[in-house]
Amino acid sequence: MNPPPFSIFLSRPTSRWLAQLRRLRPATVQTGARLAGLTLALGLLASLADAQSNYATPYFFTTLAGVAGTSGSTDGSGSAARFFTPTGVAVDRAGNVYVGDLHNHVIRKITPFGVVTTFAGLAGVPGTVINGTGSAARFNSPRGVAVDSAGNVYVADSQNYAIRKITPDGVVTTLAGGIAGGVDGTGAIARFISPYGVAVDLVGNVYVADAGNSAIRKVTPGGVVTTLAGLIGTAGNTDGTGSAARFSNPFGVAVDPSGNVYVADRDSYKIRKITPAGVVTTMAGVTNFITADTDGTGSAARFAQVVAVAADASGNVYVADSTNSSIRKVTTDGVATTLAGLTRSVGSADGTGSVVRFNTPQGIAVDPYGNLYVADTVNNTIRMSVFLPVIIGAYPTRSVKPGDYADFTAICEFCNVPVTYQWQKDGISISSNGNKIIISNFASAASSPTFTASRLEVTSIQAADLGDYTVVATNIAGSTRSAAATLSFITSNAGRLSNLSIRSNAGTAAQTLIVGLVVGGAGTTGTKPLLIRGAGPALGAFGVPGFLADPSLSLFSGTTVVSSNDNWSGDAQVTTIGTQLGAFPFTSTTSKDAALYSSALNAGAYTVQITGVGGTTGVALAEIYDATPTNAFVAETPRLINVSARTQVGTGADILITGFTIGGTTPKTLLIRAVGPTLSVFGVAGVLADPKLELYSGSTLIQSNDNWGGGANIASTAASVGAFGLDGASKDAVLLVTLPPGGYTAQVSGVGNTTGVAIIEIYDVP
């Protein structure tokens, strides 16, 4: 049965992803994009960072379409397309870019991935105001363009002295103007001289930088033209309200969501702001007729022929500082910085900061997500900024059952250039692997092409699949790693036997140290990994005298040897697993201690035998560790349900000592037996006639038993776990205890310092 999908971004159809994304506030989105790029910012050279001293995220600029230094009118993709002096640029919410292609006398459209088509007009054929659809329309030196929320494009048709409107279907009409002059009025009555820049607000009002009239005009959706600020035909650089203000050859205009209008006042070398009430102030720059490129605040900043502006949702203004061949930014507080380009160093180079080169850029736009688009006029190209990929969504930790399915989906937001994805588990790259690991990449719907996604599916989840999953998204600007989504099993906290160790003399024949174990448990499935060690020389470091100098270890299933080891030889896997499980380290990789790791034992009964090579004898320690990782232990995981050891019980330091550990977080009931006399029933010679059983926690004696006494509760419990029966009058010793998680020691000795063969058994009681 499959669980609900586990997603880095919650898995859902693409249309629903996009619906959610469209509800994001642009300001919030923009902030996310900035923060995501901080990694790249930290890695920049100081010279690049200096060019953007007031901004956290460097803009990486690349060429969206066209070829630097090559003009033309060819439609095509990316570098196959050609432009001829592009001067205006605008972008819609879907990432489509519109270009006023000045000397081709057309309006071009570029998809988010660089496919260029001619949207309206006929390349190379200027004309008077001719309305029509697509190539039937005519323009004469179109400059500024703007696009509204419905996808209508507005054009400053400069040499036709008109403001044109193009519907999303390419139908061209004239909103206002058509004859040179400086008259307010409706439609064709209105007059403009060299309208260069246009912008459109949220309700469809169009603002015009009427350069030849040195005024800022406003056109309603019905074509009613008024003068918002400035005095028609009167140049200057005075702040003020309405007609009291003066502009000098304003080229560019932009508007923010609050209705504030921003002006690139070219021959005043200033960035101006006009409130909806017509109040004009200077944000940055000063009129001194000495062009410069100084960053600074307000009048301390310097520009050289600013010809285009764009405004983001927060009121920050982006400036095409044409003569300086650079892109500048002015904050709402009037702080001017240089984002890209180097003063009066023309060229065409992609990159960040002062590495970037432009050649007389005359158009700029900003999309709702903070990406910049530049009409790089003399280069005949359209450039754009690229942020590091922004991977959106929640990053939950999720637990599943063994064998279940999970999927992880990452969505790259605002991906205005192609993005590649690399999935990783615990920092190691992974790829598709048949039906086990499936990775699929896909783009979003055509209506929102700036979103791409990648999905990782993991089927039949096993312990090896658990870990931290991330995805690295890479574009031309660099790479971004997602937060980790941790995949884990629904773990079991139930108490369980997790470790057993027996220290005793290891001899030969009947005195061989033999450890029995049973793997399984009701309701469990799968296999069990075990670490098994036979320590002899390693005991010397703990001051144990008479240790077995060269133990040999064998694991049996019935009479079949499953695995064996004589000298462990520093086995790396044994070392790693032992460290993970908390086993004391063997002090030398060349010691003759024995160890083996069995990764997948089936449910059933096994025996471990430790003997001395060459018939030698001595004290040895047999250890069995449940090697299932704690985070992979589930209710269905096989357990150690019975462990036992048979050996010769001596006196003093040679009594039978068994250590065991209860894992998990809840108490565990155990049946512990020290059997001596009853072994004779099975033909064992030299049994311990009267064993005594003591249970310790550390050095504290918890319980002890000499003769078990035939208690009914103990007898029925023994029968329920499959233990062989004991005569009620026997001198065997038994404890039935419930213990909290922790480490314990069971000791078996002979009453009256007697010796003999005994077996200690520990049973998991469900």
C-alpha positions in Angstrom: 0.0 0.0 0.0 1.4 3.4 -1.0 1.5 6.2 1.6 0.6 9.8 0.6 3.3 11.2 -1.7 6.3 12.6 0.1 7.3 15.8 -1.7 9.9 18.5 -1.3 7.2 20.6 -2.8 3.9 18.8 -1.9 3.1 16.7 -5.0 0.2 17.9 -7.0 -0.7 18.5 -10.7 1.2 21.3 -12.4 -1.9 23.4 -12.8 -2.4 23.4 -9.1 1.3 24.3 -8.4 1.0 27.3 -10.7 -2.3 28.4 -9.2 -0.6 28.5 -5.8 2.4 30.3 -7.1 0.3 33.0 -8.7 -1.1 33.8 -5.3 2.3 34.8 -4.0 2.8 38.5 -3.4 5.5 39.9 -5.7 7.3 41.5 -2.9 7.5 38.3 -1.0 8.7 36.4 -4.1 11.3 39.0 -4.8 12.7 38.7 -1.3 12.9 35.0 -1.6 14.9 35.3 -4.8 17.3 37.7 -3.2 17.9 35.4 -0.2 18.4 32.4 -2.4 21.3 34.2 -4.2 23.2 35.0 -1.1 25.5 31.9 -1.5 26.7 33.3 -4.8 27.2 36.7 -3.3 29.6 35.3 -0.7 31.7 33.8 -3.4 32.3 36.8 -5.5 35.6 38.6 -5.9 35.8 41.9 -4.0 36.0 43.9 -7.2 32.6 42.5 -8.3 31.0 43.0 -4.9 32.1 46.7 -4.9 30.1 47.4 -8.0 27.0 46.4 -6.1 27.9 47.7 -2.6 24.3 48.4 -1.7 22.7 45.2 -2.9 22.8 41.7 -1.5 22.5 39.6 -4.6 24.7 40.1 -7.7 22.9 40.1 -11.0 24.3 37.6 -13.5 23.6 39.0 -17.0 23.4 36.8 -20.1 22.2 37.3 -23.6 18.6 36.3 -24.2 18.5 36.9 -28.0 20.5 38.4 -30.8 24.2 38.5 -31.5 26.4 41.4 -30.4 27.5 43.6 -33.3 25.2 42.0 -35.8 22.1 43.7 -37.0 19.1 42.3 -38.9 15.5 41.3 -38.6 15.5 37.5 -38.5 13.1 35.8 -36.2 14.6 32.7 -34.5 15.8 31.3 -31.2 18.4 33.0 -29.1 21.5 33.8 -31.1 19.7 32.9 -34.4 17.6 36.1 -34.0 18.6 39.5 -35.2 17.6 43.1 -34.1 18.3 46.5 -35.4 18.8 49.1 -32.7 16.4 47.8 -30.1 15.5 50.7 -27.7 12.4 49.7 -25.7 11.8 46.6 -23.6 8.9 45.3 -21.5 8.0 42.0 -19.8 4.7 40.4 -18.8 4.0 38.2 -15.8 4.5 35.0 -17.9 8.0 36.1 -18.8 7.4 37.1 -22.4 9.5 40.1 -23.5 8.4 42.8 -25.9 10.9 44.9 -27.8 10.7 48.2 -29.6 13.0 47.4 -32.6 13.7 51.0 -33.7 15.3 50.6 -37.1 13.3 47.5 -38.1 10.1 49.6 -37.3 8.5 46.6 -35.6 7.5 45.2 -32.2 9.2 41.9 -31.4 8.2 39.2 -28.9 10.6 36.9 -27.1 9.4 33.9 -25.1 11.1 33.2 -21.7 13.5 30.8 -23.4 14.6 33.1 -26.2 12.3 32.4 -29.2 11.9 35.6 -31.1 9.0 36.4 -33.4 7.7 39.7 -35.0 4.6 40.6 -33.0 3.5 43.6 -35.1 4.7 45.6 -38.1 6.8 44.6 -41.1 10.5 44.6 -40.7 12.3 47.3 -42.7 9.1 49.0 -43.8 8.3 52.2 -41.8 4.9 53.8 -42.3 2.5 56.4 -41.1 -0.1 55.4 -38.6 -1.6 52.3 -40.2 -3.6 50.0 -37.9 -4.1 46.4 -38.6 -3.2 42.9 -37.4 0.4 41.7 -37.2 2.4 42.5 -40.3 -0.5 44.7 -41.7 0.3 47.4 -39.2 3.0 50.0 -39.7 5.2 51.9 -37.2 7.8 54.6 -37.6 10.8 54.2 -35.2 9.0 52.6 -32.3 10.9 53.1 -29.1 9.4 52.5 -25.6 7.0 49.6 -25.0 4.9 48.7 -22.0 2.6 45.7 -21.2 -0.5 45.6 -19.0 -1.8 42.8 -16.8 -4.1 41.6 -19.7 -1.2 41.3 -22.1 -1.9 44.4 -24.1 1.2 46.1 -25.4 1.6 49.9 -25.6 4.1 51.5 -28.0 5.7 54.9 -28.2 5.6 55.3 -32.0 8.1 58.1 -31.9 8.2 59.4 -35.5 4.4 58.9 -35.9 4.0 61.0 -32.8 1.4 58.4 -31.5 0.7 56.0 -28.7 -0.3 52.6 -30.2 -1.9 49.6 -28.5 -1.5 46.0 -29.5 -3.8 43.3 -28.2 -2.5 39.8 -27.3 -3.7 38.7 -30.7 -1.6 41.3 -32.5 -4.4 43.8 -33.4 -2.9 47.3 -33.6 -4.9 50.4 -32.9 -4.0 54.0 -32.1 -4.8 55.1 -28.6 -3.8 58.8 -29.0 -1.9 61.2 -31.2 -0.6 60.9 -34.8 0.5 64.4 -35.6 3.4 66.3 -34.1 2.5 69.0 -31.5 1.8 69.6 -27.9 -2.0 69.5 -27.4 -4.0 67.7 -24.7 -7.2 66.0 -25.9 -8.8 62.8 -26.8 -7.5 60.3 -29.3 -6.3 61.9 -32.6 -6.9 65.4 -31.2 -3.9 64.9 -28.8 -0.5 65.8 -30.0 3.0 64.6 -29.0 6.5 65.3 -30.2 8.9 62.4 -30.1 7.2 60.2 -27.5 10.1 58.0 -26.3 9.0 56.1 -23.2 5.7 54.6 -22.1 4.5 52.9 -18.9 1.1 51.5 -17.9 -0.5 51.4 -14.4 -2.7 48.8 -12.8 -5.9 50.4 -14.2 -4.7 50.9 -17.7 -3.6 54.5 -17.7 -0.6 55.0 -19.9 2.2 57.5 -19.0 4.3 59.0 -21.8 7.8 60.5 -21.7 7.1 63.2 -24.3 10.7 64.1 -25.0 10.2 66.7 -27.6 7.7 68.6 -25.4 9.8 68.1 -22.2 6.6 66.9 -20.4 5.1 63.8 -18.9 1.7 63.0 -20.3 -1.1 60.7 -19.2 -3.4 58.8 -21.4 -6.5 57.1 -20.0 -7.8 53.8 -21.4 -10.3 55.8 -23.4 -7.6 57.8 -25.0 -8.0 61.1 -23.0 -4.6 62.8 -22.9 -3.6 65.3 -20.2 -0.2 66.7 -19.0 0.7 65.1 -15.7 3.8 67.2 -15.0 5.9 69.8 -16.8 5.0 72.6 -19.2 4.7 71.6 -22.8 7.5 73.0 -24.9 9.4 74.4 -21.8 12.5 72.6 -20.7 14.2 72.9 -17.3 15.0 70.8 -14.2 12.8 72.3 -11.5 10.9 70.2 -8.9 7.3 71.3 -8.2 3.7 70.3 -8.8 2.1 69.8 -12.2 3.0 72.6 -14.7 5.3 74.2 -12.2 7.8 71.3 -12.6 10.3 71.3 -15.5 11.9 68.4 -17.4 14.6 68.4 -20.0 14.2 65.9 -22.8 12.8 63.0 -20.7 13.4 59.7 -22.4 12.1 57.0 -20.0 9.1 56.5 -17.8 8.0 53.8 -15.3 5.1 53.4 -12.8 4.9 51.4 -9.6 1.8 49.7 -8.2 1.0 52.8 -6.0 0.7 55.0 -9.1 4.0 56.8 -8.6 5.7 57.7 -11.9 9.4 57.7 -12.4 11.2 59.6 -15.1 14.6 59.2 -16.7 15.2 62.9 -17.3 18.0 62.6 -19.8 19.3 66.1 -20.2 18.9 66.9 -16.5 21.0 63.8 -15.6 18.4 63.0 -13.0 15.9 60.4 -11.9 12.6 62.1 -11.0 9.5 60.9 -9.2 5.9 62.1 -9.7 3.2 61.3 -7.2 -0.3 60.5 -8.4 -1.1 64.1 -7.4 1.6 65.4 -9.8 4.2 66.4 -7.2 7.6 66.1 -8.8 10.8 65.5 -6.8 14.3 64.5 -7.6 15.3 61.0 -6.3 18.9 61.0 -7.4 21.3 63.0 -9.6 22.1 66.6 -10.2 22.0 69.0 -13.2 25.6 70.1 -13.6 26.2 69.4 -17.3 29.1 67.2 -16.4 28.3 63.6 -16.9 29.7 61.1 -14.4 28.9 57.8 -12.8 29.2 58.4 -9.1 27.2 56.2 -6.7 25.7 58.0 -3.8 22.5 59.3 -2.2 20.3 61.9 -3.8 22.3 64.8 -5.2 25.6 63.1 -4.5 24.8 60.6 -7.3 25.8 61.2 -10.8 24.5 59.9 -14.1 25.2 60.4 -17.8 22.2 60.5 -20.1 19.7 58.3 -18.3 17.3 57.1 -21.1 15.2 54.4 -19.5 13.8 53.4 -16.1 11.9 50.5 -14.6 10.3 50.3 -11.2 9.7 47.2 -9.0 6.8 46.6 -6.6 8.7 48.2 -3.8 9.5 51.5 -5.6 13.1 50.7 -6.4 14.1 52.2 -9.7 16.4 50.5 -12.3 18.2 52.8 -14.7 19.7 52.3 -18.2 22.6 54.8 -17.9 23.2 54.8 -21.6 26.3 56.9 -22.0 27.9 55.1 -19.1 26.9 51.7 -20.6 25.9 50.5 -17.2 22.8 49.6 -15.2 22.1 51.5 -12.0 19.7 51.2 -9.2 18.0 53.9 -7.1 16.3 52.8 -3.9 13.2 54.5 -2.4 15.6 56.5 -0.2 17.5 57.8 -3.2 20.6 55.6 -2.8 22.1 55.0 -6.2 24.4 52.1 -6.9 25.8 50.4 -10.0 24.5 46.9 -10.6 26.3 45.9 -13.7 28.7 47.4 -16.3 31.8 49.6 -16.1 31.6 53.3 -16.8 32.1 54.1 -20.5 33.6 50.6 -21.1 31.5 49.4 -24.0 31.4 45.8 -25.2 29.4 42.7 -24.8 30.3 40.4 -21.9 28.1 38.3 -19.7 28.8 37.9 -15.9 28.3 39.9 -12.8 29.1 43.4 -11.6 31.9 45.2 -13.4 32.7 42.2 -15.5 29.5 42.8 -17.5 29.7 44.9 -20.7 26.9 46.8 -22.5 27.0 49.1 -25.4 24.7 52.1 -25.0 21.7 50.4 -23.4 18.5 52.3 -24.0 15.7 50.1 -22.6 15.2 48.4 -19.3 12.4 46.4 -17.6 11.9 44.5 -14.4 9.5 41.5 -14.0 7.5 40.9 -10.8 10.3 38.5 -9.5 13.2 41.0 -9.8 14.7 39.8 -13.1 16.0 42.6 -15.3 15.8 42.9 -19.0 17.9 45.3 -21.0 17.7 46.5 -24.6 21.4 46.6 -25.3 20.9 49.0 -28.2 24.2 49.3 -30.1 25.0 45.6 -29.5 21.6 44.8 -31.1 20.9 42.3 -28.4 18.4 41.7 -25.5 20.2 41.0 -22.3 18.7 39.7 -19.1 19.7 39.0 -15.5 19.6 35.6 -14.1 19.2 34.7 -10.4 20.4 31.5 -8.9 17.5 29.0 -9.1 15.0 29.4 -6.3 13.6 26.0 -5.2 10.3 26.4 -3.5 8.2 24.2 -1.2 8.1 22.6 2.2 10.9 20.3 3.2 9.3 17.8 5.7 10.8 14.8 7.4 8.7 11.8 6.5 8.5 8.3 7.9 7.2 5.3 5.9 7.0 1.6 6.2 9.5 -0.8 4.6 8.4 -1.6 1.0 6.4 1.6 0.7 6.7 4.3 -2.0 7.7 8.0 -1.7 8.2 10.8 -4.2 10.0 14.1 -3.9 9.2 17.0 -6.2 11.2 20.2 -6.4 9.9 23.3 -8.3 12.3 25.9 -9.6 10.6 29.3 -9.3 11.3 32.2 -11.7 13.5 30.1 -13.9 13.9 32.5 -16.8 16.8 30.4 -18.3 17.1 26.6 -18.5 17.7 24.7 -15.3 19.3 21.3 -14.7 18.6 19.2 -11.7 20.8 16.7 -9.8 19.2 14.6 -7.0 21.4 13.6 -4.1 21.1 11.2 -1.2 23.2 12.1 1.8 25.3 14.4 -0.5 25.9 11.6 -3.1 24.5 12.1 -6.6 21.9 9.5 -7.7 20.3 8.8 -11.0 17.4 6.8 -12.4 17.7 3.1 -11.8 14.9 1.1 -13.5 11.8 0.9 -11.5 13.6 1.5 -8.2 14.7 5.1 -8.7 12.8 7.2 -11.2 13.8 10.8 -12.0 11.7 12.9 -14.3 12.1 16.5 -15.3 9.4 18.7 -16.8 8.4 22.2 -17.6 5.3 24.0 -16.4 2.3 24.9 -18.5 2.8 27.3 -21.4 0.9 30.0 -19.6 3.6 30.1 -16.9 6.8 29.0 -18.6 9.2 30.3 -15.9 8.6 27.3 -13.7 10.3 24.0 -14.1 10.3 20.9 -11.9 12.0 17.6 -11.2 10.6 14.6 -9.5 12.3 11.7 -7.7 10.4 8.5 -7.0 11.7 5.8 -4.7 9.8 2.5 -4.7 10.0 -0.5 -2.4 11.8 1.5 0.2 14.4 -0.4 2.2 16.9 0.6 4.9 19.5 1.5 2.3 17.1 4.1 0.9 16.8 6.0 4.1 18.6 9.3 4.5 18.5 13.0 3.5 17.4 13.8 0.0 18.3 17.1 -1.7 18.2 18.4 -5.2 20.8 20.8 -6.7 19.3 23.1 -9.3 21.8 24.7 -11.7 21.5 27.5 -14.2 24.0 29.8 -15.9 24.3 31.9 -12.7 25.2 28.9 -10.5 23.7 26.3 -8.3 21.2 26.1 -5.4 20.8 23.2 -3.1 17.4 22.6 -1.6 16.8 21.9 2.1 17.0 18.3 3.0 13.9 16.1 3.1 14.6 13.2 5.4 13.2 9.8 4.6 13.0 7.4 7.5 11.1 4.4 8.6 8.2 4.5 11.1 10.5 3.1 13.8 9.6 0.8 16.7 10.4 2.0 20.2 9.6 -1.4 21.8 12.2 -2.8 24.1 14.3 -5.6 22.5 17.5 -7.5 22.9 20.1 -5.7 21.0 23.5 -7.1 22.2 24.7 -10.2 24.0 28.3 -11.0 25.2 29.6 -14.1 27.0 32.9 -14.3 28.7 34.1 -17.7 29.5 36.8 -20.3 29.0 36.9 -21.5 25.5 38.2 -25.1 25.3 37.7 -28.0 23.0 35.1 -30.7 22.5 32.5 -30.3 25.2 34.2 -27.2 26.6 33.9 -25.3 23.3 32.2 -21.9 23.8 28.9 -22.2 22.0 26.4 -19.4 21.6 22.9 -20.0 20.3 20.6 -17.4 18.9 17.2 -17.3 17.2 16.2 -14.5 14.8 12.5 -13.8 14.1 9.5 -12.9 16.1 5.7 -12.9 15.5 4.7 -10.5 12.7 8.2 -9.9 11.5 9.5 -10.2 7.9 12.8 -9.8 6.1 16.3 -10.4 7.2 18.6 -9.5 10.1 22.1 -8.0 10.0 24.4 -9.2 12.8 27.9 -8.4 13.9 29.6 -11.3 15.6 32.9 -11.2 17.3 35.2 -13.6 19.1 37.7 -11.6 21.2 40.8 -13.1 22.8 43.9 -11.0 22.5 41.8 -7.8 22.7 40.9 -8.8 26.3 44.6 -8.3 27.3 44.1 -4.5 27.1 41.5 -4.9 29.9 43.8 -6.8 32.2 42.1 -10.2 31.6 44.6 -13.0 32.3 44.8 -16.2 30.4 43.0 -15.0 27.3 42.6 -17.2 24.3 45.6 -16.3 22.1 44.0 -17.2 18.7 40.2 -17.7 18.6 38.4 -19.0 15.6 34.8 -18.1 15.0 32.2 -20.0 13.0 28.5 -19.3 12.4 26.3 -22.4 11.9 22.7 -22.9 10.6 22.1 -26.4 11.8 25.2 -28.3 10.8 26.0 -25.9 7.9 28.7 -23.3 8.3 27.2 -20.0 7.2 30.3 -17.9 7.7 33.6 -18.1 9.6 36.6 -16.1 10.5 40.0 -16.8 12.1 41.9 -13.5 12.1 39.8 -10.3 11.5 42.7 -8.5 9.8 41.3 -5.0 10.4 38.2 -5.5 8.2 36.9 -2.0 7.4 33.2 -3.0 7.4 33.6 -4.7 10.8 35.3 -1.6 12.1 32.6 0.8 10.7 29.7 -1.3 12.0 31.3 -1.9 15.3 31.8 1.8 15.8 28.2 2.5 14.9 27.0 -0.1 17.4 29.3 1.1 20.2 31.4 -2.0 20.3 34.8 -1.6 22.0 37.5 -1.3 19.4 40.0 -4.0 18.7 43.4 -2.4 19.4 45.3 -3.8 16.5 44.3 -4.6 12.9 46.8 -7.5 13.0 45.5 -9.0 16.2 44.2 -12.6 16.0 40.8 -11.7 17.3 38.0 -13.0 15.1 35.0 -11.1 13.7 32.4 -11.3 11.0 29.5 -9.2 9.7 26.5 -11.0 8.2 24.3 -8.5 6.5 21.1 -10.5 5.8 20.4 -13.6 8.0 17.0 -15.2 7.4 14.7 -15.9 10.3 15.7 -19.1 12.2 18.1 -20.6 14.7 21.9 -20.3 14.5 24.9 -21.2 16.7 28.2 -19.5 17.1 31.2 -21.6 18.1 34.5 -20.2 19.4 37.5 -22.5 19.6 41.2 -22.1 20.0 43.3 -22.6 16.9 45.6 -25.6 17.4 43.6 -26.9 20.4 44.6 -24.0 22.6 42.4 -22.8 25.4 41.8 -19.6 27.3 39.3 -16.9 28.2 37.3 -15.6 25.3 34.5 -13.1 24.8 31.7 -13.9 22.3 29.6 -10.9 21.2 26.5 -10.7 19.1 25.2 -7.3 18.0 21.8 -6.6 16.3 23.2 -4.4 13.5 19.8 -3.0 12.3 20.2 0.9 12.5 17.9 2.4 15.2 16.3 4.6 12.6 15.5 1.5 10.5 14.0 -0.7 13.3 10.3 -1.1 12.7 7.6 -3.3 14.1 8.2 -5.8 11.3 12.0 -6.0 11.7 13.2 -9.4 12.9 14.5 -9.4 16.4 16.9 -11.5 18.6 14.2 -13.5 20.3 16.5 -16.0 22.1 20.2 -16.1 22.9 22.0 -18.8 24.8 25.5 -19.9 25.7 26.9 -23.3 26.8 30.3 -23.5 28.3 32.3 -24.8 31.2 31.6 -22.9 34.5 34.6 -22.5 36.7 35.2 -20.6 39.9 36.4 -17.0 40.6 37.2 -15.3 37.4 36.2 -18.4 35.4 32.4 -18.3 36.2 30.0 -17.8 33.3 29.4 -14.1 32.7 26.9 -12.9 30.2 26.2 -9.3 29.3 23.2 -8.1 27.4 21.6 -4.9 26.3 17.9 -3.9 26.0 17.4 -1.4 23.2 14.4 0.7 22.3 12.6 3.0 24.8 10.1 0.7 26.6 10.7 -2.0 29.2 11.2 -5.6 28.1 10.2 -8.8 29.8 12.8 -11.6 29.7 13.0 -15.2 30.8 16.6 -15.9 31.9 17.6 -19.5 32.8 20.8 -21.1 34.1 20.4 -24.8 33.3 22.9 -27.4 34.6 21.2 -30.6 35.9 18.6 -30.8 33.1 21.4 -30.9 30.5 22.2 -34.5 31.5 18.8 -35.4 30.0 20.3 -34.4 26.6 23.4 -36.5 27.1 25.8 -33.7 28.2 28.5 -35.0 30.5 30.0 -33.1 33.5 27.1 -30.8 34.1 27.0 -28.1 36.7 25.0 -29.8 39.4 23.7 -26.7 41.3 23.9 -23.4 39.3 23.2 -20.1 40.8 21.9 -17.2 38.7 22.5 -13.5 39.6 21.3 -10.5 37.6 23.2 -7.2 37.9 22.7 -3.6 36.6 26.2 -2.3 36.8 27.5 -3.4 40.2 24.0 -3.6 41.7 22.4 -7.0 42.3 18.8 -6.8 41.0 17.6 -10.4 41.5 19.1 -13.8 42.0 17.9 -17.4 42.0 19.4 -20.7 43.1 16.7 -23.4 42.6 13.8 -22.3 40.5 11.1 -24.3 42.4 8.8 -25.2 39.6 6.7 -22.0 39.7 3.6 -22.3 37.4 4.1 -18.8 35.9 7.6 -19.5 35.0 6.7 -22.9 33.5 3.9 -21.5 31.4 6.1 -18.6 30.2 8.8 -21.0 29.2 6.3 -23.1 27.2 5.0 -19.9 25.4 8.5 -19.0 24.2 9.4 -22.5 23.1 11.9 -23.3 25.9 12.4 -26.9 26.8 10.8 -28.0 30.1 12.5 -28.3 33.5 11.6 -30.6 36.2 10.1 -28.7 39.1 12.4 -30.3 41.6 15.6 -29.6 39.6 18.3 -27.3 40.9 18.3 -25.3 37.7 18.0 -21.5 38.2 15.4 -19.2 36.5 14.4 -15.5 36.6 11.4 -13.9 35.0 12.0 -10.1 34.9 10.8 -6.9 33.3 13.7 -4.5 32.7 14.0 -1.0 31.4 16.3 -0.3 28.4 20.0 -0.5 29.4 22.9 -2.8 30.0 22.8 -5.8 32.3 25.0 -8.7 33.4 23.9 -12.3 34.3 26.4 -14.4 36.2 26.2 -18.2 36.6 28.3 -19.9 39.2 28.2 -23.2 41.0 26.9 -23.4 44.6 29.7 -24.3 46.9 32.3 -23.5 44.2 31.3 -26.5 42.1 32.2 -26.5 38.5 30.7 -28.1 35.3 29.0 -27.4 32.0 26.0 -25.1 32.1 23.8 -23.2 29.6 22.5 -19.7 30.1 19.4 -18.7 28.1 17.7 -15.4 27.6 14.2 -15.4 25.9 12.3 -12.4 24.6 8.8 -12.6 26.2 6.2 -10.9 23.9 
